[in-house]
Amino acid sequence: MIRARTKAPESTGRQWPNARLVQECLKGNDTGWHLLVDKYKNLIYSIPLKYGLSQEDAADIFQAVCLELLSELPRLREPEALPAWLLRVTYHKCYHWKRDQMRYVSQEPSVAGEEAAEGQGEAPQEILSQVEREQALRDALTELTPRCRQLVQMLFFEVPALPYREVAGRLGIRTGSVGFIRGRCLGRLRKRLEKAGFV
């Protein structure tokens, strides 16, 4: 069974490009697989949740997508296309999952037919765009220095946000330096997002 919360080994592999991750997976390197799953687990999970499925259903879809990824990886021609492939596969699994669930909820052919008609075609563009932006942000964060990444996570991803004094304590810096370092780190993050075409 593939675990949804795979913990990637601490290594410089966090910044490996997709081509290297795929290559390591194809060699049978467990570290490569853990890093690949860790890199894209949030992308995979976010789609069923945005699609309105439960956490339990999202976990099942995550498993199904990872199994398909494992079997299709040798046939992947362009490793940089992996995020788009994962988006497409996950969306289709969500669509089929929801369609199959509707069959059990309603035996009325007209209701099932309406649901199926609504879900045909490509994924709703707004969901795909949002998921792509989120993945671009995650990728850009991994390219920051560890201190910048930690600072951004503490200031913007903690709920509630941590006060500067606590951030400074955790990073071992002066409280007055937090704002300056924050500005520098956000500038670096913005450059990476611009390079990816998301700013």
N, C-alpha and C positions, 0 to 999 in steps of 0.2 A: 504494500500500500504506500502511495506517495503522500507524505505529510504536507498539509497545507502550510504549516509554519516551519518550513525548513530553515534551519539555522546555518547560514553559510560560514565556512571556516574563515577565520580572520586571516587575510592575506592580501597581497597586492592584486590578486585576481579580481577584486571588486571593480577594477577599472578596465578589465580586459574587454576589448571590442567583441562584438557578436561573432565575428569570424573566428577569433581565438576560442571563444566559449564553445562554439559548435564543433570546432576541430578537437578540442579536449574531450567533449562528450563522445564524439565518434571514436576516439581512442580508448574509451571506457574509463576515463578519468572521473572518479566520483566527485572530486572537488569542482571540476568543470560543470557537472550536472547541478550540484548544489548552488553554485554561483549563478548559473543560468536561471534556475527556478527562483532563486532569491531576487534576481534582477526583475523578473516579470510577474511575480506572484501578485503584486498589488494591481497591476494592469488586468490580469485575468480575473481576480476577485471583484474588481470594481464594476465590471460589465454586468454580471447577473444582479448585483445589488442595485445598479442604476435601472436595470430592466424590471425591477420590482419583485425579484425573487428573494426568498428567505436566506438567512445565513447558512442553514443546512443545505438548501438547494445549491447555493453558491459553492459550498465545499464539494458537493458531488460533481458539479460542473468543472471545478478546478481539477479534480482527479481525472475526469474524462479528457480535459484539454491536455493535461500533462502526459497522459497515456498516449494520446494521438501525437503529441509532439515527439515523444520518445520513438514511436514507430515511423514517423515521417521525417525525422531529422536527417537520415542518410540521403533523402531525396531533395532536401532544401538546396536550391541552386544559388540563392543570394542571401547570405546570412544577415545582411542589413535590412532585408525585407521581413525579418522575423517578427517585429512588433505588429506590422500590418497583417501578417499571417495569423498571429495569435488573436488579434482583434476580430478578424473574419471568422475564424473557427469558434471562438468563444461566443460570438453573437449567434451563429447558427445553432450552436448547442443550446443556448438560452431560448431561442425561438422554438426549437423542436421540443425542448423540455416544457415550455409553457403551453404549447399546442397539445402535447400529450396529457398534461395536467387538466386542461380544459375538457378533454374527452371524458375524464372521470368525473369532473364537477357537473357537467351538463350533458345529458343524453339527447337534448334537443338538437336536431341537425341544423336548424337555422342559426342558433346561437354559436355552435361550433364552427359553422361555415363563415359567420361574420368575423369571428376571432381569427380564423386562418387567413381570411382575405386581408385583414388589417396588418398581419405580420409578414406578408409576402414581400419579397424583394430584399433590398439591402437594409442594413441596420439604420435606424434613425440617425441622420447626420449629426444632430446635436449631441447625441450620446457618444458617437465615435470621436467627434471633435474634442469633447471634454476629456475623454479617456486619453486621447493622444497628447493633449496639453499636460495632463497629470503625469503621463509617462515621461514627457520631455523634461518636466520639472524634476522628477526622480533621477533621471539620467544626469541632468545638469548638477544636481546636488552631489552625486557620487564623484564628480570631477573636481569638486572643491577640496581644499586641504582639510584634514580631519578637524582642525580647530574651527574653520569657517563652517563646515557642515554641522558640527556640534552646536555652534552658536546660533545658526539659522534654525535648527530644529528646536532648540530651547526657547527662542524668541517667538517663533511662528507656528510650531506644531504642538507645543504643550498646551493643555487646557486645564486650568487657566494659564495664561502666559506668565512666565517667570519674571520676577522683578530683576532689574539690572544687577542689584547687589548679589542675588543668588547666582545669576549667570556668571558674574565675575568670580565668585567663590569657587564655582565648579571648574572654571577654566584656569584659575590661578592667576588672574589679572586684576588690575585696579578697576574699580567701578567706573571711574571716569573714562576708561579706555573702551568700554563696551560700545558706546555710540559710534566712535571712530571706526572700530573694527567691524561693526555691523554694516556701516556704509561701504567700506571696502569690500566686504564679503558679498553684499547685495550687488555691488557693481560687477564683481566677477561672475556672479550668478546670472545677471542680466546679459552679459556678453555671451555666455554659453547658450542662453535661451535665444538670443538674436542669431547666433550661428546656426542653431537648429531650426530657425524660422518661426519662432513662437512669440516674438515680441515686436 
